[in-house]
Amino acid sequence: MSPIPPQSLRPGTVVTVQMKGLFKLAHHFALVSDRKGPDGMPMVIANSGDTRGPGMRSWSAFVQGREYRAFYPSALPPETVLTNAYAMFGTRYDLLHWNCEHFANACHGRPAQSHQLRGGLVLAAAIGGLMLVAARA
């Protein structure tokens, strides 16, 4: 369990949960918003294919009972991070170029990149290369 209760996370904090299904090695990223849901839990801003871009989600819909990690990756004040996030509403989700990790990094003024996507592509290329070598042997 995470040491910080969700109600104590400051706005702009990045929250990650392990994805379900085939992508269990990947994590889904969201930002804690400045709004509370009807259950008193913080709402999060997540960029996903489900919402076709950045959008508000309830804490429980995002976490879905999974353990989460929380961190604040920049020195930007929460107001700036959230201003950046809300300004990106209306952009379209794209797994390779504008996924949840790209979004979280961009909101914090960091390069819009996905380290886990890059790692996955390198792993896929290595496996493909090994399969090609094995097929030729």
N, CA, C and O atoms as CSV, one atom per row, in Angstrom:
chain,resi,resn,atom,element,x,y,z
A,1,MET,N,N,0.843,-1.190,0.000
A,1,MET,CA,C,0.000,0.000,0.000
A,1,MET,C,C,0.878,1.239,0.000
A,1,MET,O,O,1.963,1.231,0.583
A,2,SER,N,N,0.433,2.283,-0.634
A,2,SER,CA,C,1.187,3.524,-0.697
A,2,SER,C,C,1.157,4.218,0.656
A,2,SER,O,O,0.136,4.211,1.344
A,3,PRO,N,N,2.281,4.817,1.034
A,3,PRO,CA,C,2.358,5.442,2.350
A,3,PRO,C,C,1.543,6.724,2.495
A,3,PRO,O,O,1.199,7.105,3.614
A,4,ILE,N,N,1.229,7.395,1.393
A,4,ILE,CA,C,0.498,8.659,1.459
A,4,ILE,C,C,-0.964,8.414,1.084
A,4,ILE,O,O,-1.242,7.943,-0.019
A,5,PRO,N,N,-1.897,8.726,1.979
A,5,PRO,CA,C,-3.313,8.558,1.610
A,5,PRO,C,C,-3.680,9.500,0.469
A,5,PRO,O,O,-3.151,10.609,0.399
A,6,PRO,N,N,-4.560,9.090,-0.411
A,6,PRO,CA,C,-4.907,9.908,-1.577
A,6,PRO,C,C,-5.374,11.313,-1.203
A,6,PRO,O,O,-5.074,12.269,-1.917
A,7,GLN,N,N,-6.106,11.453,-0.092
A,7,GLN,CA,C,-6.620,12.760,0.302
A,7,GLN,C,C,-5.494,13.726,0.689
A,7,GLN,O,O,-5.710,14.937,0.740
A,8,SER,N,N,-4.290,13.194,0.962
A,8,SER,CA,C,-3.157,14.031,1.360
A,8,SER,C,C,-2.242,14.403,0.187
A,8,SER,O,O,-1.308,15.186,0.363
A,9,LEU,N,N,-2.494,13.862,-0.986
A,9,LEU,CA,C,-1.652,14.167,-2.143
A,9,LEU,C,C,-1.951,15.566,-2.645
A,9,LEU,O,O,-3.113,15.945,-2.798
A,10,ARG,N,N,-0.892,16.338,-2.902
A,10,ARG,CA,C,-1.117,17.700,-3.373
A,10,ARG,C,C,-1.464,17.681,-4.863
A,10,ARG,O,O,-1.023,16.795,-5.595
A,11,PRO,N,N,-2.247,18.651,-5.305
A,11,PRO,CA,C,-2.583,18.735,-6.726
A,11,PRO,C,C,-1.316,18.777,-7.583
A,11,PRO,O,O,-0.312,19.385,-7.211
A,12,GLY,N,N,-1.390,18.118,-8.732
A,12,GLY,CA,C,-0.248,18.051,-9.641
A,12,GLY,C,C,0.632,16.836,-9.413
A,12,GLY,O,O,1.499,16.542,-10.236
A,13,THR,N,N,0.428,16.126,-8.316
A,13,THR,CA,C,1.204,14.921,-8.042
A,13,THR,C,C,0.905,13.877,-9.110
A,13,THR,O,O,-0.251,13.681,-9.487
A,14,VAL,N,N,1.944,13.211,-9.597
A,14,VAL,CA,C,1.771,12.132,-10.569
A,14,VAL,C,C,1.475,10.848,-9.794
A,14,VAL,O,O,2.165,10.509,-8.834
A,15,VAL,N,N,0.443,10.153,-10.231
A,15,VAL,CA,C,0.057,8.880,-9.633
A,15,VAL,C,C,0.124,7.825,-10.729
A,15,VAL,O,O,-0.354,8.050,-11.840
A,16,THR,N,N,0.718,6.671,-10.418
A,16,THR,CA,C,0.783,5.585,-11.397
A,16,THR,C,C,0.217,4.309,-10.797
A,16,THR,O,O,0.355,4.049,-9.601
A,17,VAL,N,N,-0.419,3.521,-11.648
A,17,VAL,CA,C,-0.902,2.194,-11.275
A,17,VAL,C,C,-0.485,1.211,-12.361
A,17,VAL,O,O,-0.354,1.573,-13.530
A,18,GLN,N,N,-0.280,-0.031,-11.959
A,18,GLN,CA,C,0.075,-1.066,-12.931
A,18,GLN,C,C,-1.132,-1.325,-13.822
A,18,GLN,O,O,-2.259,-1.447,-13.341
A,19,MET,N,N,-0.885,-1.408,-15.123
A,19,MET,CA,C,-1.968,-1.664,-16.065
A,19,MET,C,C,-2.394,-3.127,-15.988
A,19,MET,O,O,-1.623,-3.991,-15.572
A,20,LYS,N,N,-3.615,-3.383,-16.389
A,20,LYS,CA,C,-4.143,-4.743,-16.400
A,20,LYS,C,C,-3.974,-5.349,-17.789
A,20,LYS,O,O,-3.604,-4.653,-18.735
A,21,GLY,N,N,-4.241,-6.632,-17.907
A,21,GLY,CA,C,-4.208,-7.295,-19.200
A,21,GLY,C,C,-2.800,-7.588,-19.670
A,21,GLY,O,O,-1.918,-7.922,-18.879
A,22,LEU,N,N,-2.604,-7.456,-20.975
A,22,LEU,CA,C,-1.318,-7.778,-21.586
A,22,LEU,C,C,-0.208,-6.828,-21.184
A,22,LEU,O,O,0.971,-7.152,-21.329
A,23,PHE,N,N,-0.571,-5.659,-20.680
A,23,PHE,CA,C,0.426,-4.629,-20.405
A,23,PHE,C,C,0.786,-4.532,-18.925
A,23,PHE,O,O,1.044,-3.435,-18.429
A,24,LYS,N,N,0.808,-5.652,-18.214
A,24,LYS,CA,C,1.075,-5.619,-16.775
A,24,LYS,C,C,2.435,-5.032,-16.427
A,24,LYS,O,O,2.651,-4.609,-15.292
A,25,LEU,N,N,3.349,-4.999,-17.380
A,25,LEU,CA,C,4.650,-4.406,-17.108
A,25,LEU,C,C,4.596,-2.883,-17.205
A,25,LEU,O,O,5.508,-2.200,-16.739
A,26,ALA,N,N,3.555,-2.359,-17.796
A,26,ALA,CA,C,3.424,-0.914,-17.989
A,26,ALA,C,C,2.586,-0.306,-16.866
A,26,ALA,O,O,1.826,-0.994,-16.185
A,27,HIS,N,N,2.747,0.988,-16.699
A,27,HIS,CA,C,1.985,1.727,-15.703
A,27,HIS,C,C,1.177,2.829,-16.388
A,27,HIS,O,O,1.606,3.418,-17.380
A,28,HIS,N,N,-0.011,3.089,-15.823
A,28,HIS,CA,C,-0.867,4.165,-16.298
A,28,HIS,C,C,-0.596,5.376,-15.403
A,28,HIS,O,O,-0.537,5.243,-14.181
A,29,PHE,N,N,-0.430,6.560,-16.011
A,29,PHE,CA,C,-0.090,7.784,-15.300
A,29,PHE,C,C,-1.284,8.734,-15.272
A,29,PHE,O,O,-2.065,8.795,-16.222
A,30,ALA,N,N,-1.414,9.469,-14.179
A,30,ALA,CA,C,-2.426,10.519,-14.061
A,30,ALA,C,C,-1.894,11.585,-13.109
A,30,ALA,O,O,-0.903,11.376,-12.410
A,31,LEU,N,N,-2.566,12.721,-13.097
A,31,LEU,CA,C,-2.230,13.805,-12.172
A,31,LEU,C,C,-3.363,13.981,-11.179
A,31,LEU,O,O,-4.534,13.900,-11.549
A,32,VAL,N,N,-3.024,14.220,-9.925
A,32,VAL,CA,C,-4.036,14.559,-8.929
A,32,VAL,C,C,-4.533,15.960,-9.274
A,32,VAL,O,O,-3.733,16.879,-9.452
A,33,SER,N,N,-5.845,16.123,-9.367
A,33,SER,CA,C,-6.416,17.430,-9.708
A,33,SER,C,C,-6.663,18.233,-8.428
A,33,SER,O,O,-6.347,17.791,-7.324
A,34,ASP,N,N,-7.234,19.418,-8.610
A,34,ASP,CA,C,-7.595,20.272,-7.483
A,34,ASP,C,C,-9.074,20.095,-7.120
A,34,ASP,O,O,-9.633,20.908,-6.384
A,35,ARG,N,N,-9.697,19.050,-7.630
A,35,ARG,CA,C,-11.121,18.788,-7.391
A,35,ARG,C,C,-11.316,17.487,-6.629
A,35,ARG,O,O,-10.510,16.564,-6.736
A,36,LYS,N,N,-12.379,17.427,-5.871
A,36,LYS,CA,C,-12.747,16.218,-5.138
A,36,LYS,C,C,-13.991,15.619,-5.774
A,36,LYS,O,O,-14.865,16.333,-6.266
A,37,GLY,N,N,-14.051,14.275,-5.754
A,37,GLY,CA,C,-15.233,13.592,-6.247
A,37,GLY,C,C,-16.300,13.535,-5.177
A,37,GLY,O,O,-16.063,13.970,-4.050
A,38,PRO,N,N,-17.481,13.005,-5.501
A,38,PRO,CA,C,-18.568,12.896,-4.524
A,38,PRO,C,C,-18.184,12.037,-3.314
A,38,PRO,O,O,-18.767,12.170,-2.238
A,39,ASP,N,N,-17.197,11.156,-3.505
A,39,ASP,CA,C,-16.757,10.289,-2.414
A,39,ASP,C,C,-15.688,10.951,-1.541
A,39,ASP,O,O,-15.181,10.327,-0.609
A,40,GLY,N,N,-15.337,12.218,-1.834
A,40,GLY,CA,C,-14.327,12.930,-1.054
A,40,GLY,C,C,-12.899,12.639,-1.485
A,40,GLY,O,O,-11.953,13.219,-0.952
A,41,MET,N,N,-12.744,11.745,-2.445
A,41,MET,CA,C,-11.425,11.406,-2.946
A,41,MET,C,C,-11.041,12.388,-4.058
A,41,MET,O,O,-11.909,12.952,-4.724
A,42,PRO,N,N,-9.728,12.587,-4.253
A,42,PRO,CA,C,-9.337,13.510,-5.324
A,42,PRO,C,C,-9.703,12.956,-6.699
A,42,PRO,O,O,-9.641,11.749,-6.933
A,43,MET,N,N,-10.079,13.844,-7.590
A,43,MET,CA,C,-10.257,13.480,-8.988
A,43,MET,C,C,-8.864,13.496,-9.608
A,43,MET,O,O,-7.977,14.202,-9.129
A,44,VAL,N,N,-8.672,12.722,-10.670
A,44,VAL,CA,C,-7.394,12.726,-11.371
A,44,VAL,C,C,-7.621,13.149,-12.815
A,44,VAL,O,O,-8.723,13.040,-13.353
A,45,ILE,N,N,-6.546,13.635,-13.425
A,45,ILE,CA,C,-6.561,13.993,-14.845
A,45,ILE,C,C,-5.703,12.955,-15.543
A,45,ILE,O,O,-4.501,12.865,-15.295
A,46,ALA,N,N,-6.317,12.176,-16.411
A,46,ALA,CA,C,-5.612,11.096,-17.102
A,46,ALA,C,C,-5.766,11.254,-18.604
A,46,ALA,O,O,-6.823,11.652,-19.094
A,47,ASN,N,N,-4.711,10.941,-19.321
A,47,ASN,CA,C,-4.750,10.922,-20.774
A,47,ASN,C,C,-4.836,9.459,-21.179
A,47,ASN,O,O,-3.896,8.694,-20.961
A,48,SER,N,N,-5.949,9.071,-21.761
A,48,SER,CA,C,-6.109,7.658,-22.121
A,48,SER,C,C,-6.934,7.512,-23.387
A,48,SER,O,O,-7.597,8.445,-23.841
A,49,GLY,N,N,-6.870,6.310,-23.940
A,49,GLY,CA,C,-7.684,5.988,-25.098
A,49,GLY,C,C,-9.155,5.968,-24.754
A,49,GLY,O,O,-9.994,6.263,-25.605
A,50,ASP,N,N,-9.488,5.621,-23.503
A,50,ASP,CA,C,-10.889,5.585,-23.075
A,50,ASP,C,C,-11.553,6.954,-23.199
A,50,ASP,O,O,-12.707,7.063,-23.616
A,51,THR,N,N,-10.810,7.995,-22.833
A,51,THR,CA,C,-11.355,9.350,-22.877
A,51,THR,C,C,-10.927,10.091,-24.145
A,51,THR,O,O,-11.301,11.245,-24.356
A,52,ARG,N,N,-10.137,9.412,-24.989
A,52,ARG,CA,C,-9.625,9.952,-26.264
A,52,ARG,C,C,-8.756,11.196,-26.074
A,52,ARG,O,O,-8.604,12.005,-26.990
A,53,GLY,N,N,-8.196,11.335,-24.891
A,53,GLY,CA,C,-7.336,12.467,-24.570
A,53,GLY,C,C,-7.434,12.777,-23.093
A,53,GLY,O,O,-8.087,12.043,-22.352
A,54,PRO,N,N,-6.799,13.848,-22.650
A,54,PRO,CA,C,-6.850,14.194,-21.233
A,54,PRO,C,C,-8.273,14.468,-20.766
A,54,PRO,O,O,-9.049,15.136,-21.451
A,55,GLY,N,N,-8.601,13.947,-19.598
A,55,GLY,CA,C,-9.927,14.136,-19.026
A,55,GLY,C,C,-9.948,13.794,-17.554
A,55,GLY,O,O,-9.022,13.173,-17.032
A,56,MET,N,N,-11.006,14.202,-16.896
A,56,MET,CA,C,-11.172,13.952,-15.458
A,56,MET,C,C,-11.695,12.532,-15.234
A,56,MET,O,O,-12.548,12.038,-15.972
A,57,ARG,N,N,-11.158,11.893,-14.191
A,57,ARG,CA,C,-11.636,10.565,-13.774
A,57,ARG,C,C,-11.700,10.548,-12.264
A,57,ARG,O,O,-10.953,11.262,-11.596
A,58,SER,N,N,-12.582,9.743,-11.731
A,58,SER,CA,C,-12.631,9.593,-10.280
A,58,SER,C,C,-11.421,8.785,-9.825
A,58,SER,O,O,-10.839,8.023,-10.598
A,59,TRP,N,N,-11.059,8.960,-8.578
A,59,TRP,CA,C,-9.930,8.212,-8.014
A,59,TRP,C,C,-10.167,6.718,-8.147
A,59,TRP,O,O,-9.281,5.980,-8.578
A,60,SER,N,N,-11.358,6.272,-7.778
A,60,SER,CA,C,-11.636,4.825,-7.798
A,60,SER,C,C,-11.637,4.266,-9.218
A,60,SER,O,O,-11.212,3.129,-9.423
A,61,ALA,N,N,-12.105,5.036,-10.208
A,61,ALA,CA,C,-12.081,4.563,-11.597
A,61,ALA,C,C,-10.656,4.443,-12.102
A,61,ALA,O,O,-10.357,3.557,-12.903
A,62,PHE,N,N,-9.768,5.324,-11.644
A,62,PHE,CA,C,-8.377,5.260,-12.085
A,62,PHE,C,C,-7.621,4.144,-11.368
A,62,PHE,O,O,-6.963,3.329,-12.015
A,63,VAL,N,N,-7.708,4.101,-10.062
A,63,VAL,CA,C,-6.921,3.140,-9.283
A,63,VAL,C,C,-7.493,1.728,-9.386
A,63,VAL,O,O,-6.728,0.766,-9.462
A,64,GLN,N,N,-8.796,1.582,-9.391
A,64,GLN,CA,C,-9.488,0.289,-9.482
A,64,GLN,C,C,-8.948,-0.728,-8.472
A,64,GLN,O,O,-8.751,-1.897,-8.804
A,65,GLY,N,N,-8.711,-0.276,-7.247
A,65,GLY,CA,C,-8.266,-1.170,-6.184
A,65,GLY,C,C,-6.790,-1.548,-6.225
A,65,GLY,O,O,-6.322,-2.274,-5.347
A,66,ARG,N,N,-6.055,-1.079,-7.212
A,66,ARG,CA,C,-4.638,-1.425,-7.337
A,66,ARG,C,C,-3.786,-0.502,-6.458
A,66,ARG,O,O,-4.188,0.612,-6.119
A,67,GLU,N,N,-2.611,-0.995,-6.104
A,67,GLU,CA,C,-1.661,-0.148,-5.393
A,67,GLU,C,C,-1.187,0.938,-6.332
A,67,GLU,O,O,-1.119,0.740,-7.545
A,68,TYR,N,N,-0.860,2.081,-5.770
A,68,TYR,CA,C,-0.398,3.190,-6.590
A,68,TYR,C,C,0.918,3.739,-6.046
A,68,TYR,O,O,1.258,3.576,-4.874
A,69,ARG,N,N,1.640,4.396,-6.949
A,69,ARG,CA,C,2.835,5.147,-6.572
A,69,ARG,C,C,2.517,6.610,-6.815
A,69,ARG,O,O,1.777,6.949,-7.739
A,70,ALA,N,N,3.076,7.471,-5.985
A,70,ALA,CA,C,2.851,8.899,-6.139
A,70,ALA,C,C,4.185,9.624,-6.020
A,70,ALA,O,O,4.996,9.320,-5.145
A,71,PHE,N,N,4.401,10.592,-6.918
A,71,PHE,CA,C,5.634,11.384,-6.867
A,71,PHE,C,C,5.390,12.728,-7.537
A,71,PHE,O,O,4.474,12.885,-8.346
A,72,TYR,N,N,6.228,13.689,-7.182
A,72,TYR,CA,C,6.134,15.032,-7.746
A,72,TYR,C,C,7.446,15.305,-8.456
A,72,TYR,O,O,8.431,15.642,-7.801
A,73,PRO,N,N,7.494,15.167,-9.807
A,73,PRO,CA,C,8.761,15.146,-10.539
A,73,PRO,C,C,9.364,16.493,-10.937
A,73,PRO,O,O,10.342,16.521,-11.685
A,74,SER,N,N,8.819,17.590,-10.469
A,74,SER,CA,C,9.374,18.884,-10.884
A,74,SER,C,C,9.304,19.881,-9.738
A,74,SER,O,O,8.747,19.602,-8.676
A,75,ALA,N,N,9.875,21.037,-9.979
A,75,ALA,CA,C,9.821,22.130,-9.006
A,75,ALA,C,C,8.693,23.112,-9.341
A,75,ALA,O,O,8.524,24.119,-8.654
A,76,LEU,N,N,7.919,22.818,-10.398
A,76,LEU,CA,C,6.809,23.701,-10.761
A,76,LEU,C,C,5.756,23.707,-9.654
A,76,LEU,O,O,5.496,22.668,-9.045
A,77,PRO,N,N,5.148,24.865,-9.386
A,77,PRO,CA,C,4.069,24.883,-8.391
A,77,PRO,C,C,2.847,24.130,-8.917
A,77,PRO,O,O,2.638,24.056,-10.128
A,78,PRO,N,N,2.041,23.572,-8.013
A,78,PRO,CA,C,0.852,22.817,-8.439
A,78,PRO,C,C,-0.060,23.595,-9.379
A,78,PRO,O,O,-0.626,23.012,-10.303
A,79,GLU,N,N,-0.213,24.899,-9.164
A,79,GLU,CA,C,-1.091,25.699,-10.014
A,79,GLU,C,C,-0.607,25.692,-11.465
A,79,GLU,O,O,-1.416,25.633,-12.391
A,80,THR,N,N,0.705,25.752,-11.658
A,80,THR,CA,C,1.269,25.743,-13.012
A,80,THR,C,C,1.074,24.385,-13.670
A,80,THR,O,O,0.720,24.304,-14.846
A,81,VAL,N,N,1.305,23.323,-12.913
A,81,VAL,CA,C,1.124,21.968,-13.443
A,81,VAL,C,C,-0.320,21.770,-13.897
A,81,VAL,O,O,-0.568,21.235,-14.978
A,82,LEU,N,N,-1.274,22.203,-13.065
A,82,LEU,CA,C,-2.689,22.034,-13.424
A,82,LEU,C,C,-3.097,22.948,-14.567
A,82,LEU,O,O,-3.910,22.555,-15.404
A,83,THR,N,N,-2.560,24.147,-14.624
A,83,THR,CA,C,-2.835,25.037,-15.762
A,83,THR,C,C,-2.363,24.370,-17.046
A,83,THR,O,O,-3.066,24.382,-18.056
A,84,ASN,N,N,-1.169,23.788,-17.002
A,84,ASN,CA,C,-0.649,23.063,-18.167
A,84,ASN,C,C,-1.577,21.908,-18.537
A,84,ASN,O,O,-1.882,21.708,-19.713
A,85,ALA,N,N,-2.022,21.153,-17.543
A,85,ALA,CA,C,-2.887,19.990,-17.797
A,85,ALA,C,C,-4.209,20.408,-18.427
A,85,ALA,O,O,-4.632,19.831,-19.429
A,86,TYR,N,N,-4.867,21.418,-17.837
A,86,TYR,CA,C,-6.161,21.852,-18.366
A,86,TYR,C,C,-6.019,22.443,-19.773
A,86,TYR,O,O,-6.937,22.333,-20.586
A,87,ALA,N,N,-4.873,23.068,-20.061
A,87,ALA,CA,C,-4.636,23.630,-21.393
A,87,ALA,C,C,-4.518,22.535,-22.451
A,87,ALA,O,O,-4.697,22.795,-23.641
A,88,MET,N,N,-4.213,21.300,-22.014
A,88,MET,CA,C,-4.046,20.197,-22.967
A,88,MET,C,C,-5.330,19.405,-23.195
A,88,MET,O,O,-5.344,18.459,-23.983
A,89,PHE,N,N,-6.415,19.788,-22.506
A,89,PHE,CA,C,-7.698,19.155,-22.792
A,89,PHE,C,C,-8.016,19.424,-24.259
A,89,PHE,O,O,-7.764,20.523,-24.754
A,90,GLY,N,N,-8.556,18.455,-24.943
A,90,GLY,CA,C,-8.870,18.598,-26.361
A,90,GLY,C,C,-7.798,18.005,-27.264
A,90,GLY,O,O,-8.027,17.833,-28.462
A,91,THR,N,N,-6.624,17.688,-26.707
A,91,THR,CA,C,-5.620,16.996,-27.514
A,91,THR,C,C,-6.014,15.532,-27.603
A,91,THR,O,O,-6.717,15.029,-26.726
A,92,ARG,N,N,-5.578,14.847,-28.636
A,92,ARG,CA,C,-5.986,13.457,-28.862
A,92,ARG,C,C,-4.933,12.491,-28.365
A,92,ARG,O,O,-3.739,12.674,-28.603
A,93,TYR,N,N,-5.391,11.454,-27.669
A,93,TYR,CA,C,-4.524,10.387,-27.184
A,93,TYR,C,C,-3.895,9.647,-28.366
A,93,TYR,O,O,-4.554,9.404,-29.377
A,94,ASP,N,N,-2.630,9.295,-28.233
A,94,ASP,CA,C,-1.926,8.492,-29.226
A,94,ASP,C,C,-0.912,7.644,-28.469
A,94,ASP,O,O,-0.023,8.186,-27.812
A,95,LEU,N,N,-1.030,6.348,-28.549
A,95,LEU,CA,C,-0.171,5.446,-27.782
A,95,LEU,C,C,1.304,5.729,-27.989
A,95,LEU,O,O,2.073,5.732,-27.028
A,96,LEU,N,N,1.711,5.968,-29.226
A,96,LEU,CA,C,3.132,6.144,-29.518
A,96,LEU,C,C,3.645,7.567,-29.316
A,96,LEU,O,O,4.821,7.754,-29.003
A,97,HIS,N,N,2.781,8.582,-29.490
A,97,HIS,CA,C,3.258,9.959,-29.466
A,97,HIS,C,C,2.661,10.841,-28.385
A,97,HIS,O,O,3.213,11.903,-28.095
A,98,TRP,N,N,1.550,10.438,-27.777
A,98,TRP,CA,C,0.880,11.279,-26.779
A,98,TRP,C,C,0.070,10.408,-25.824
A,98,TRP,O,O,-1.159,10.464,-25.791
A,99,ASN,N,N,0.795,9.598,-25.045
A,99,ASN,CA,C,0.123,8.715,-24.087
A,99,ASN,C,C,0.127,9.341,-22.693
A,99,ASN,O,O,0.501,10.503,-22.534
A,100,CYS,N,N,-0.282,8.585,-21.702
A,100,CYS,CA,C,-0.421,9.112,-20.346
A,100,CYS,C,C,0.910,9.589,-19.759
A,100,CYS,O,O,0.935,10.567,-19.012
A,101,GLU,N,N,2.000,8.921,-20.081
A,101,GLU,CA,C,3.306,9.323,-19.560
A,101,GLU,C,C,3.808,10.592,-20.261
A,101,GLU,O,O,4.377,11.469,-19.612
A,102,HIS,N,N,3.604,10.696,-21.582
A,102,HIS,CA,C,3.934,11.925,-22.302
A,102,HIS,C,C,3.221,13.119,-21.641
A,102,HIS,O,O,3.823,14.159,-21.375
A,103,PHE,N,N,1.920,12.929,-21.389
A,103,PHE,CA,C,1.085,13.976,-20.812
A,103,PHE,C,C,1.583,14.397,-19.431
A,103,PHE,O,O,1.742,15.590,-19.172
A,104,ALA,N,N,1.829,13.438,-18.547
A,104,ALA,CA,C,2.275,13.766,-17.185
A,104,ALA,C,C,3.603,14.519,-17.212
A,104,ALA,O,O,3.786,15.485,-16.472
A,105,ASN,N,N,4.517,14.082,-18.057
A,105,ASN,CA,C,5.803,14.778,-18.163
A,105,ASN,C,C,5.618,16.200,-18.687
A,105,ASN,O,O,6.200,17.138,-18.142
A,106,ALA,N,N,4.819,16.369,-19.732
A,106,ALA,CA,C,4.602,17.692,-20.321
A,106,ALA,C,C,3.964,18.652,-19.311
A,106,ALA,O,O,4.322,19.829,-19.270
A,107,CYS,N,N,3.039,18.167,-18.511
A,107,CYS,CA,C,2.390,19.022,-17.514
A,107,CYS,C,C,3.393,19.558,-16.501
A,107,CYS,O,O,3.219,20.657,-15.974
A,108,HIS,N,N,4.424,18.800,-16.232
A,108,HIS,CA,C,5.460,19.205,-15.288
A,108,HIS,C,C,6.606,19.960,-15.966
A,108,HIS,O,O,7.652,20.184,-15.356
A,109,GLY,N,N,6.408,20.352,-17.228
A,109,GLY,CA,C,7.423,21.124,-17.940
A,109,GLY,C,C,8.619,20.307,-18.374
A,109,GLY,O,O,9.671,20.854,-18.706
A,110,ARG,N,N,8.457,19.009,-18.372
A,110,ARG,CA,C,9.526,18.105,-18.798
A,110,ARG,C,C,9.288,17.701,-20.251
A,110,ARG,O,O,8.190,17.897,-20.771
A,111,PRO,N,N,10.308,17.135,-20.917
A,111,PRO,CA,C,10.081,16.673,-22.292
A,111,PRO,C,C,8.930,15.667,-22.351
A,111,PRO,O,O,8.836,14.770,-21.514
A,112,ALA,N,N,8.068,15.823,-23.334
A,112,ALA,CA,C,6.917,14.921,-23.505
A,112,ALA,C,C,7.407,13.608,-24.093
A,112,ALA,O,O,7.358,13.399,-25.305
A,113,GLN,N,N,7.878,12.733,-23.226
A,113,GLN,CA,C,8.383,11.440,-23.668
A,113,GLN,C,C,7.890,10.339,-22.738
A,113,GLN,O,O,7.442,10.600,-21.622
A,114,SER,N,N,7.979,9.117,-23.216
A,114,SER,CA,C,7.538,7.954,-22.454
A,114,SER,C,C,8.703,6.978,-22.353
A,114,SER,O,O,9.062,6.311,-23.324
A,115,HIS,N,N,9.282,6.909,-21.166
A,115,HIS,CA,C,10.405,6.004,-20.946
A,115,HIS,C,C,9.975,4.540,-21.055
A,115,HIS,O,O,10.721,3.706,-21.568
A,116,GLN,N,N,8.780,4.235,-20.574
A,116,GLN,CA,C,8.345,2.838,-20.639
A,116,GLN,C,C,8.025,2.425,-22.074
A,116,GLN,O,O,8.236,1.268,-22.436
A,117,LEU,N,N,7.519,3.347,-22.899
A,117,LEU,CA,C,7.275,3.027,-24.309
A,117,LEU,C,C,8.598,2.789,-25.022
A,117,LEU,O,O,8.732,1.833,-25.785
A,118,ARG,N,N,9.574,3.656,-24.776
A,118,ARG,CA,C,10.889,3.492,-25.395
A,118,ARG,C,C,11.496,2.146,-24.989
A,118,ARG,O,O,12.031,1.432,-25.837
A,119,GLY,N,N,11.420,1.796,-23.714
A,119,GLY,CA,C,11.940,0.513,-23.249
A,119,GLY,C,C,11.224,-0.661,-23.896
A,119,GLY,O,O,11.853,-1.659,-24.246
A,120,GLY,N,N,9.910,-0.546,-24.055
A,120,GLY,CA,C,9.143,-1.614,-24.685
A,120,GLY,C,C,9.495,-1.805,-26.148
A,120,GLY,O,O,9.559,-2.932,-26.639
A,121,LEU,N,N,9.725,-0.692,-26.847
A,121,LEU,CA,C,10.107,-0.790,-28.265
A,121,LEU,C,C,11.500,-1.405,-28.417
A,121,LEU,O,O,11.733,-2.187,-29.339
A,122,VAL,N,N,12.422,-1.058,-27.520
A,122,VAL,CA,C,13.760,-1.655,-27.563
A,122,VAL,C,C,13.663,-3.157,-27.294
A,122,VAL,O,O,14.310,-3.953,-27.974
A,123,LEU,N,N,12.858,-3.541,-26.307
A,123,LEU,CA,C,12.683,-4.963,-25.995
A,123,LEU,C,C,12.065,-5.707,-27.179
A,123,LEU,O,O,12.504,-6.805,-27.520
A,124,ALA,N,N,11.053,-5.116,-27.802
A,124,ALA,CA,C,10.412,-5.759,-28.951
A,124,ALA,C,C,11.398,-5.921,-30.107
A,124,ALA,O,O,11.398,-6.950,-30.782
A,125,ALA,N,N,12.237,-4.910,-30.338
A,125,ALA,CA,C,13.238,-4.998,-31.408
A,125,ALA,C,C,14.258,-6.093,-31.106
A,125,ALA,O,O,14.670,-6.826,-32.005
A,126,ALA,N,N,14.661,-6.202,-29.845
A,126,ALA,CA,C,15.631,-7.232,-29.464
A,126,ALA,C,C,15.037,-8.631,-29.635
A,126,ALA,O,O,15.708,-9.533,-30.137
A,127,ILE,N,N,13.801,-8.810,-29.225
A,127,ILE,CA,C,13.142,-10.114,-29.384
A,127,ILE,C,C,12.981,-10.439,-30.867
A,127,ILE,O,O,13.212,-11.573,-31.284
A,128,GLY,N,N,12.586,-9.446,-31.661
A,128,GLY,CA,C,12.457,-9.665,-33.104
A,128,GLY,C,C,13.779,-10.047,-33.727
A,128,GLY,O,O,13.827,-10.925,-34.588
A,129,GLY,N,N,14.855,-9.402,-33.307
A,129,GLY,CA,C,16.185,-9.739,-33.820
A,129,GLY,C,C,16.593,-11.148,-33.449
A,129,GLY,O,O,17.165,-11.869,-34.266
A,130,LEU,N,N,16.303,-11.547,-32.218
A,130,LEU,CA,C,16.625,-12.907,-31.786
A,130,LEU,C,C,15.817,-13.943,-32.564
A,130,LEU,O,O,16.331,-15.006,-32.912
A,131,MET,N,N,14.564,-13.629,-32.830
A,131,MET,CA,C,13.715,-14.556,-33.595
A,131,MET,C,C,14.226,-14.685,-35.028
A,131,MET,O,O,14.197,-15.770,-35.609
A,132,LEU,N,N,14.690,-13.579,-35.590
A,132,LEU,CA,C,15.225,-13.603,-36.943
A,132,LEU,C,C,16.509,-14.446,-37.007
A,132,LEU,O,O,16.702,-15.227,-37.939
A,133,VAL,N,N,17.371,-14.278,-36.015
A,133,VAL,CA,C,18.601,-15.057,-35.961
A,133,VAL,C,C,18.279,-16.552,-35.788
A,133,VAL,O,O,18.891,-17.408,-36.428
A,134,ALA,N,N,17.313,-16.844,-34.917
A,134,ALA,CA,C,16.939,-18.239,-34.676
A,134,ALA,C,C,16.327,-18.873,-35.925
A,134,ALA,O,O,16.542,-20.054,-36.197
A,135,ALA,N,N,15.565,-18.086,-36.680
A,135,ALA,CA,C,14.925,-18.609,-37.905
A,135,ALA,C,C,15.968,-18.927,-38.986
A,135,ALA,O,O,15.764,-19.827,-39.801
A,136,ARG,N,N,17.049,-18.209,-38.991
A,136,ARG,CA,C,18.096,-18.415,-39.986
A,136,ARG,C,C,19.040,-19.534,-39.591
A,136,ARG,O,O,19.786,-20.035,-40.432
A,137,ALA,N,N,19.024,-19.935,-38.331
A,137,ALA,CA,C,19.968,-20.973,-37.864
A,137,ALA,C,C,19.524,-22.373,-38.251
A,137,ALA,O,O,20.206,-23.347,-37.934
